[in-house]
Amino acid sequence: MTYKTQLSPWCIIRPQPNMQRLVVARFRRRSDAEAHLQILRQLLPTAPHTIIFDITPDTVNQNSQGAK
């Protein structure tokens, strides 16, 4: 996970087929994400969006550290 993504852990995602997800936007505060989600729901009422707290580790860095 990059430093920039660590600073903004709240994400609005759009679920995709096969358990994939598309990160629409990132926010530092949950309240900012909720406000943006409310606008998205008004603009795209049929598209599903969800707020998540993304703390996914960076697997590339973990694999390279384990190989040393």
C-alpha positions, 0 to 999 in steps of 0.5 A: 500500500502506498503512502498516499493510499494510507493517508486516505483509507476510506473508499467508495467502491463499485462492485464488479463481476467475479468479486472484483471492485472498482475504487471510485474515490478515496477520502481521509474521513468517513464523513467526506466519503458519506457526503460524496456517496450521497451525491453519487446516489443522486447522480447514478441511482441504479449503480451500486456503491459502497463505503469501505475502510481499505487497509489492504496490505501491499502484497508485492512488498510483502513478497519481496521482503520475505525473499531476502 
